[in-house]
Each structure stands twice: as C-alpha cells, then as structure tokens.
Amino acid sequence: MASSVNMHRFALTVGAVMASLAASTGAQAQTVVRIGHVGPVSGPQAHYGRDNENGARMAVDELNAQGVSIGGKKVRFELVAEDDAADPKQGTAAAQKLCDAKVNGVVGHLNSGTTIPAAKVYSQCGLPMISPSATNPELTQLGYKNVYRVLANDNALGSGLAQYAANTLKLKKVAIIDDRTAYGKGVAEVFAKTAKSLGLEVVSQQYTNDKAVDFMAILTAIKNKKPDGIFFGGMDPQAGPMLRQMQQLGLTKTYLFGGDGICTDKLVDLSSGARTLSNVICAVGGASLDKLPNGKTWRARYDAKFPKQFQVYSPYTYDATMVLVDAMKRANSVDPKVYGPKLADTSYQGVTAKVMFEPSGDLKNPAMTLYVYKDGKKVTLN
C-alpha cells in the first residue's frame, strides 16, 4: 500500500515538473519586444503628447491581437512611454533611459527641439528612431543612419502656406511671430523666405517663447504695420490666447497662418470662442484622414478607444510603430542592429501614406493639407 502511494506521488511530481518545463518552454518561445515612445504628457503641450502616445499604444494593442511571429517565435509588444515635457534636457534624459533599458526601437519625440538632441543619443546607442511629428529639416540633415520621419518637413509646410497666401489669397503684407524653438523658428524662416520670393512684404518680425500667454505688445506693434496676415511659428497653447488678443485689438480681418503645431482640435477650446478662429489657415504634413482609404475607419477605432483625445499626430505615431515592426518582420529579427538597416527599404502602406524613405530618412513624396476652422471645427480647405 505504501509503495503504491509513493509511486502515485512520484507520478504527480514528474507530471508537475513536465508541466513546469512545458510552461517554461512556452514562455521562452515568446519574445517581448519593447517599443519606446517619448512625448510631452505633462505641461501645456500634454494634449499633443497623450495623442501621440495613444497612437503608438493603439498600434501595439492591435499587433498583439494579430499574434505576430518574428524569427520563428511569437512576439508580445510592450510600449515603454516616457515624458519629456517638451523640454530638450528632459528629452535627452528620456532617450538615454530608453537606451539603457535596451528597448527595441523608438517612436518620437513630438517636438523638433527635443527630437534633434535626442537623435544623437539614439545614434550613439544604435536605436532606430522614427519621429511622427518633428518637422524641422535639420533632423534628417544630421547624417544619422537610424533616424526617420513619417510626415512632411517644415520646408513643405512653410512654403505651402506662403504660396497660398500669395497666389490664392493675393495678400500683399504679412507679419511673422515665432516662439524661438527649433520648430517655430524653422517653419517661420521657411515661410518668410518663400513669402519674400513671391513678392510679399514682411512688415514686422516678432519673437516670443513657448511659455508665453500675453501677446498684446507684439500684436499692437504688428497692428500698426497693417498686415493682411500674420504667420505664427509655434504651438496651440500660444495660438489660442493670440487669437483672443487679436480679437480684442480689432485684428478681426487678419489671417493667422501656422504649421501643424497650431493645427489641432484643441485650438477651438484654447481660443475660447474668439471669432478670429475663423481666420486661421494651418498646414499639416500628410493627407486628411477623411480623404484616405482607411482614414475614417482608423479614426473611428481611435475615438472608440480614446474618446475626445485626437489632436494631430496619433495616426503618424501609429504608422511609425507599424513601420518599425514591418522592418523587424522583413529582417526576421527584433535586434536593432539587424532590422535597423531594413528601414531604409521600407515600402509600407500606412494609414497616413505609402511610407517610403529618402536616403536622408525623410518621407518620399510627402503630402500636405491645409485646414481652416468653420463653426468651431477643423475642416480641410479645398
């Protein structure tokens, strides 16, 4: 009797060990791929950062639902999200943190001012990085082989807006304000250069910063020059108060031009019902989601998952995440050193565009869309 009991216990023990080994083998067969995302999820630009992070998170969730295999192993994707508060020093610290954590790739950062210094860190540690929103041309002129961008740069946005002002609206005089960030300064310089080449007179050039909310002195100086339009190089936390103050000063027939930094749904709230909102003409690098084959269904999925959080760039962070994984699949590896070079050969049909890269890392044949605000909603201008 005792012998039978011992044999039964032995059988149970062997069974438990075998089950444990099987579970261990199953766990080993699954590869965890960690994708870093960096953007401002604190401070005045947090609505952009949350929107960007949402896009990357949505891609990760959908990839996990698909059950992706790479290199003969099932893959589980994880998003490692960091906050840079739109601050260059915090941005480089976040980049180093992702390098030290040995994530498999990075989507980010949001701002040109944080992305450009962070790109150096990623280059040094060999991490592929795709920016969904940093538009300063300098980013892809630094010579880093691991840096890519999935939307049009400021050369397209600034020049496109200047051409519209001169050729379509037939404006004669414009003023320019920029927030002195890498993004704001860069896009304003392109607008100014193109405007002058098209015969527009730049009657005033003013400067502010990305924390300012009072523009009365600047706008008063500009008003005295009687411009037909004002170009603002900066972000919507400044553009909103600027629109309210333009109304207070009687600049109610003056256009306000801006790049993708002001071209958000949030601008409606930030301008607090100012009538001057209807004078805004802004540009985003990429085609309107409404005009893209899968754009409306993507937006519906996004809104269901993240209600009332959409701003501008989440479709680009979604595509950037998918492009990283596409390169991993084609390389049959999640090792940055192995799949990184495959990014140069990307030909991926994303939500925002057919993603293919120039040797510099810029997007080939980038589209650009102009928007206006009608009845409190951002709509395409056509």
For each residue, the residues with C-beta under 8 A, 3 or more apart:
1: 4 5
2: 5 6
3: 6 7
4: 1 7 8
5: 1 2 8 9
6: 2 3 9 10
7: 3 4 10 11
8: 4 5 11 12
9: 5 6 12 13
10: 6 7 13 14
11: 7 8 14 15
12: 8 9 15 16
13: 9 10 16 17
14: 10 11 17 18
15: 11 12 18 19
16: 12 13 19 20
17: 13 14 20 21
18: 14 15 21 22
19: 15 16 22 23
20: 16 17 23 24
21: 17 18 24 25
22: 18 19 25 26
23: 19 20 26 27
24: 20 21 27 28
25: 21 22 28 29
26: 22 23 29 30
27: 23 24 30
28: 24 25
29: 25 26 73 74
30: 26 27 73 74 75 76
31: 70 71 73 74 75 76 334
32: 75 76 77 78
33: 70 75 76 77 78 104 325 328 334
34: 77 78 79 80 101 103 104
35: 56 60 77 78 79 80 103 104 105 106 107 321 324
36: 79 80 81 82 98 101 103 105 106 107 108 127
37: 52 53 56 57 79 80 81 82 106 107 108 317
38: 81 82 83 84 91 94 95 98 106 108 109 110 114 118
39: 48 49 50 52 53 83 84 108 109 110
40: 43 45 46 48 49 83 84 85 86 87 110 111 114
41: 46 49 50 53 81 83 85
42: 46 49 83 85
43: 40 46 85 86 87
44: 86 211 235 237
45: 40 48 49 86 110 111 235 237
46: 40 41 42 43 49 50
47: 50 51 264 266 309 311
48: 39 40 45 51 52 110 133 235 264 311 312 313
49: 39 40 41 42 45 46 52 53 83 86 110
50: 39 41 46 47 53 54 309
51: 47 48 54 55 306 309 310 311 312 313 314
52: 37 39 48 49 55 56 107 108 110 132 133 313 314 316 317
53: 37 39 41 49 50 56 57 79 81 317
54: 50 51 57 58 302 305 306 309 314 317
55: 51 52 58 59 132 302 313 314 315 316 317 318 321
56: 35 37 52 53 59 60 79 81 107 317 318 320 321
57: 37 53 54 60 61 79 81
58: 54 55 61 62 301 302 305 306 314 318
59: 55 56 62 63 317 318 319 321 322 325
60: 35 56 57 63 64 77 78 79 321
61: 57 58 64 65 305
62: 58 59 65 66
63: 59 60 66 68 75 77 321 322 325
64: 60 61 67 68 76 77
65: 61 62
66: 62 63
67: 64 74
68: 63 64 74 75 77 325 329
69: 72 73 74 75
70: 31 33 73 75 328 329 332 333 334
71: 31 332 333 334
72: 69
73: 29 30 31 69 70
74: 29 30 31 67 68 69
75: 30 31 32 33 63 68 69 70 334
76: 30 31 32 33 64
77: 32 33 34 35 60 63 64 68 325
78: 32 33 34 35 60
79: 34 35 36 37 53 56 57 60
80: 34 35 36 37 98 101 103
81: 36 37 38 41 53 56 57
82: 36 37 38 94 97 98
83: 38 39 40 41 42 49 90 94
84: 38 39 40 87 90 91 93 94 108 109 110 111 114 118
85: 40 41 42 43 90
86: 40 43 44 45 49 110 111 113 114 210
87: 40 43 84 90 91 114
88: 91 92 113 114 117
89: 92 93
90: 83 84 85 87 93 94 114
91: 38 84 87 88 94 95 109 111 113 114 115 117 118
92: 88 89 95 96 114 117 118 120 121
93: 84 89 90 96 97
94: 38 82 83 84 90 91 97 98 109 118
95: 38 91 92 98 99 106 109 118 121 122
96: 92 93 99 100 121
97: 82 93 94 100 101
98: 36 38 80 82 94 95 101 103 106 122 127
99: 95 96 102 103 121 122 124 125 127
100: 96 97
101: 34 36 80 97 98
102: 99
103: 34 35 36 80 98 99 106 127
104: 33 34 35 324 328 334 335 336
105: 35 36 127 128 129 130 324 328 336
106: 35 36 37 38 95 98 103 122 127 128 129 130
107: 35 36 37 52 56 129 130 131 132 317 320 321 324
108: 36 37 38 39 52 84 115 118 129 131 132 317
109: 38 39 84 91 94 95 114 115 118 131 134
110: 38 39 40 45 48 49 52 84 86 114 115 132 133 134 313
111: 40 45 84 86 91 114 115 133 134 181 182 183
112: 115 116 134 135 136 138 139 181 182 183 186
113: 86 88 91 116 117 181 182 183
114: 38 40 84 86 87 88 90 91 92 109 110 111 117 118 134
115: 91 108 109 110 111 112 118 119 131 134 136 139
116: 112 113 119 120 134 136 138 139 142 182
117: 88 91 92 113 114 120 121
118: 38 84 91 92 94 95 108 109 114 115 121 122 129
119: 115 116 122 123 129 139 142 144 147
120: 92 116 117 123 124 142 144
121: 92 95 96 99 117 118 124 125
122: 95 98 99 106 118 119 125 126 127 128 129 144 146 147
123: 119 120 126 142 144 145 146 147
124: 99 120 121
125: 99 121 122
126: 122 123 146 336 337 340
127: 36 98 99 103 105 106 122 146 336
128: 105 106 122 146 148 324 327 336 339 340 343
129: 105 106 107 108 118 119 122 146 147 148
130: 105 106 107 148 149 150 320 323 324 343
131: 107 108 109 115 134 139 147 148 149 150 320
132: 52 55 107 108 110 150 151 313 316 317 319 320
133: 48 52 110 111 151 260 312 313 316 317
134: 109 110 111 112 114 115 116 131 139 149 183
135: 112 149 151 152 153 154 157 183 186 187 259 260 285
136: 112 115 116 139 153 154 182 183 186 187
137: 140 141 153 154 155 186
138: 112 116 141 142 182 186
139: 112 115 116 119 131 134 136 142 147 149 153 361
140: 137 147 148 149 153 358 360 361 362
141: 137 138 360
142: 116 119 120 123 138 139 147
143:
144: 119 120 122 123 147 361
145: 123 340 341
146: 122 123 126 127 128 129 336 340 343
147: 119 122 123 129 131 139 140 142 144 361
148: 128 129 130 131 140 320 323 343 357 361 362
149: 130 131 134 135 139 140 153 361 362 363
150: 130 131 132 316 319 320 323 350 352 353 355 363
151: 132 133 135 260 284 285 286 313 316 352 353 363 366
152: 135 155 156 157 285 286 363 366 367 368
153: 135 136 137 139 140 149 156 157 285 362 366
154: 135 136 137 157 158 183 186 187 190 259
155: 137 152 158 159 190
156: 152 153 159 160 285 366 368
157: 135 152 153 154 160 161 187 190 259 260 283 284 285 368
158: 154 155 161 162 186 187 188 189 190 191 193 194 259
159: 155 156 162 163 190 191 194
160: 156 157 163 164 283 368 370
161: 157 158 164 165 191 231 257 258 259 281 282 283 370
162: 158 159 165 166 190 191 192 194 195 198 200 231
163: 159 160 166 167 168 194 198
164: 160 161 167 168 169 281 370
165: 161 162 168 169 171 174 195 200 228 229 255 257 281
166: 162 163 169 170 171 195 198 199 200
167: 163 164 170 198
168: 163 164 165
169: 164 165 166 228 229 255
170: 166 167
171: 165 166 174 200 228 229 255
172: 200 201 228
173: 200 201 202 203 225 226 227 228 229
174: 165 171 195 200 201 202 203 227 228 229 230 231 257
175: 202 203 204 205 206 222 225 227 229 230 231
176: 188 191 192 202 204 205 206 230 231 232 233
177: 188 205 206 207 208 215 218 222 230 231 232 233 234 242
178: 181 184 185 187 188 189 207 208 232 233 234
179: 184 185 207 208 209 210 212 233 234 235 238
180: 184 185 207 208 209 210
181: 111 112 113 178 184 185 210 234
182: 111 112 113 116 136 138 185 186
183: 111 112 113 134 135 136 154 186 187 233 234 235 259 261
184: 178 179 180 181 187 188 210 232 233 234 235 261
185: 178 179 180 181 182 188 189 233
186: 112 135 136 137 138 154 158 182 183 189 190 233
187: 135 136 154 157 158 178 183 184 190 191 233 259 261
188: 158 176 177 178 184 185 191 192 231 232 233
189: 158 178 185 186 192 193 233
190: 154 155 157 158 159 162 186 187 193 194
191: 158 159 161 162 176 187 188 194 195 231 233 257
192: 162 176 188 189 195 196 202 205 231
193: 158 189 190 196 197
194: 158 159 162 163 190 191 197 198
195: 162 165 166 174 191 192 198 200 202 231
196: 192 193 199 200 202
197: 193 194
198: 162 163 166 167 194 195
199: 166 196
200: 162 165 166 171 172 173 174 195 196
201: 172 173 174
202: 173 174 175 176 192 195 196 205
203: 173 174 175 222 225 226 227
204: 175 176 221 222 225 227
205: 175 176 177 192 202
206: 175 176 177 218 221 222
207: 177 178 179 180
208: 177 178 179 180 212 215 218 234 238
209: 179 180 212
210: 86 179 180 181 184 234 235 237 238
211: 44
212: 179 208 209 215 238
213: 237 238 241
214: 217 241 245
215: 177 208 212 218 219 238 241 242 245
216: 219 220 245 248 249
217: 214 220 221
218: 177 206 208 215 221 222
219: 215 216 222 223 242 245 246 249 251
220: 216 217 223 224 249
221: 204 206 217 218 224 225
222: 175 177 203 204 206 218 219 225 227 230 251
223: 219 220 226 249 250 251
224: 220 221
225: 173 175 203 204 221 222
226: 173 203 223
227: 173 174 175 203 204 222 230 254
228: 165 169 171 172 173 174 254 255
229: 165 169 171 173 174 175 254 255 256 257
230: 174 175 176 177 222 227 246 251 254 255 256 257
231: 161 162 174 175 176 177 188 191 192 195 256 257 258
232: 176 177 178 184 188 238 239 242 256 257 258 262
233: 176 177 178 179 183 184 185 186 187 188 189 191 258 259 261
234: 177 178 179 181 183 184 208 210 238 239 258 261 262
235: 44 45 48 179 183 184 210 238 239 261 262
236: 239 240 261 262 264 266 267 270
237: 44 45 210 213 240 241 270
238: 179 208 210 212 213 215 232 234 235 241 242
239: 232 234 235 236 242 243 256 258 261 262 267 270 271 280
240: 236 237 243 244 266 267 269 270 271 272
241: 213 214 215 237 238 244 245 270
242: 177 215 219 232 238 239 245 246 256
243: 239 240 246 247 256 267 271 274 276 277 279 280
244: 240 241 247 248 271 272 274 276
245: 214 215 216 219 241 242 248 249
246: 219 230 242 243 249 251 252 254 256 274 276 279
247: 243 244 250 251 252 274 275 276
248: 216 244 245
249: 216 219 220 223 245 246
250: 223 247
251: 219 222 223 230 246 247 254 276
252: 246 247 275 276 279
253: 279
254: 227 228 229 230 246 251 276 279
255: 165 169 171 228 229 230 279 280 281
256: 229 230 231 232 239 242 243 246 262 276 279 280 281
257: 161 165 174 191 229 230 231 232 280 281 282
258: 161 231 232 233 234 239 261 262 263 280 281 282 283
259: 135 154 157 158 161 183 187 233 262 263 282 283 284
260: 133 135 151 157 263 282 283 284 285 312 313
261: 183 184 187 233 234 235 236 239 258
262: 232 234 235 236 239 256 258 259 267 280 282
263: 258 259 260 267 282 283 284 312 371 378
264: 47 48 236 267 311 312 378
265: 268 310 311 378
266: 47 236 240 269 270 311
267: 236 239 240 243 262 263 264 270 271 277 280 373 378
268: 265 271 277 373 376 377 378
269: 240 266 272
270: 236 237 239 240 241 266 267
271: 239 240 243 244 267 268 274 276 277
272: 240 244 269
273: 277
274: 243 244 246 247 271 277
275: 247 252 278
276: 243 244 246 247 251 252 254 256 271 279 280
277: 243 267 268 271 273 274 280 373 376
278: 275 372 373 374
279: 243 246 252 253 254 255 256 276
280: 239 243 255 256 257 258 262 267 276 277 372 373
281: 161 164 165 255 256 257 258 370 371 372 381
282: 161 257 258 259 260 262 263 370 371 372
283: 157 160 161 258 259 260 263 368 369 370 371
284: 151 157 259 260 263 312 368 369 371
285: 135 151 152 153 156 157 260 366 367 368
286: 151 152 315 316 352 353 366 367 368 369
287: 291 292 295 352 353 367 369
288: 291 292 295 369 371 380
289: 292 295 296 298 299 315 351 352
290: 295 296 380
291: 287 288 295 369 380
292: 287 288 289 295 351 352
293:
294: 297 298 351
295: 287 288 289 290 291 292 298 299 315 351
296: 289 290 299 300
297: 294 300 301
298: 289 294 295 301 302 315 318 351
299: 289 295 296 302 303 310 315
300: 296 297 303 304
301: 58 297 298 304 305
302: 54 55 58 298 299 305 306 310 314 315
303: 299 300 306 307 308 310
304: 300 301 307
305: 54 58 61 301 302
306: 51 54 58 302 303 309 310 314
307: 303 304
308: 303
309: 47 50 51 54 306
310: 51 265 299 302 303 306 314
311: 47 48 51 264 265 266 314
312: 48 51 133 260 263 264 284
313: 48 51 52 55 110 132 133 151 260 316 317
314: 51 52 54 55 58 302 306 310 311 317 318
315: 55 286 289 295 298 299 302 318 319 351 352
316: 52 55 132 133 150 151 286 313 319 320 352
317: 37 52 53 54 55 56 59 107 108 132 133 313 314 320 321
318: 55 56 58 59 298 314 315 321 322 350 351
319: 59 132 150 315 316 322 323 348 350 351 352 353 355
320: 56 107 130 131 132 148 150 316 317 323 324
321: 35 55 56 59 60 63 107 317 318 324 325
322: 59 63 318 319 325 326 348 350
323: 130 148 150 319 320 326 327 343 346 348 350 355
324: 35 104 105 107 128 130 320 321 327 328 343
325: 33 59 63 68 77 321 322 328 329
326: 322 323 329 330 346 348
327: 128 323 324 330 331 339 340 342 343 346
328: 33 70 104 105 324 325 331 333 334 339 342
329: 68 70 325 326 332
330: 326 327 339 342 345
331: 327 328 338 339 341 342
332: 70 71 329
333: 70 71 328 338 339
334: 31 33 70 71 75 104 328 339
335: 104 338 339
336: 104 105 126 127 128 146 339 340
337: 126 340
338: 331 333 335 341
339: 128 327 328 330 331 333 334 335 336 342 343
340: 126 128 145 146 327 336 337 343
341: 145 331 338 344
342: 327 328 330 331 339 345 346
343: 128 130 146 148 323 324 327 339 340 346 357
344: 341 357 359
345: 330 342
346: 323 326 327 342 343 355 356 357
347: 354 355 356
348: 319 322 323 326 354 355 356
349: 354 355
350: 150 318 319 322 323 353 354 355
351: 289 292 294 295 298 315 318 319
352: 150 151 286 287 289 292 315 316 319 355
353: 150 151 286 287 319 350 363 366 367
354: 347 348 349 350
355: 150 319 323 346 347 348 349 350 352 363
356: 346 347 348 363 364 365
357: 148 343 344 346 360 361 362 363 364
358: 140 361 362 363 364
359: 344
360: 140 141 357
361: 139 140 144 147 148 149 357 358
362: 140 148 149 153 357 358 366
363: 149 150 151 152 353 355 356 357 358 366
364: 356 357 358
365: 356
366: 151 152 153 156 285 286 353 362 363
367: 152 285 286 287 353
368: 152 156 157 160 283 284 285 286
369: 283 284 286 287 288 291 380 381
370: 160 161 164 281 282 283 380 381 382
371: 263 281 282 283 284 288 378 379 380 381
372: 278 280 281 282 378 379 381
373: 267 268 277 278 280 376 377 378 379
374: 278 377 379
375:
376: 268 277 373
377: 268 373 374
378: 263 264 265 267 268 371 372 373
379: 371 372 373 374
380: 288 290 291 369 370 371
381: 281 369 370 371 372
382: 370
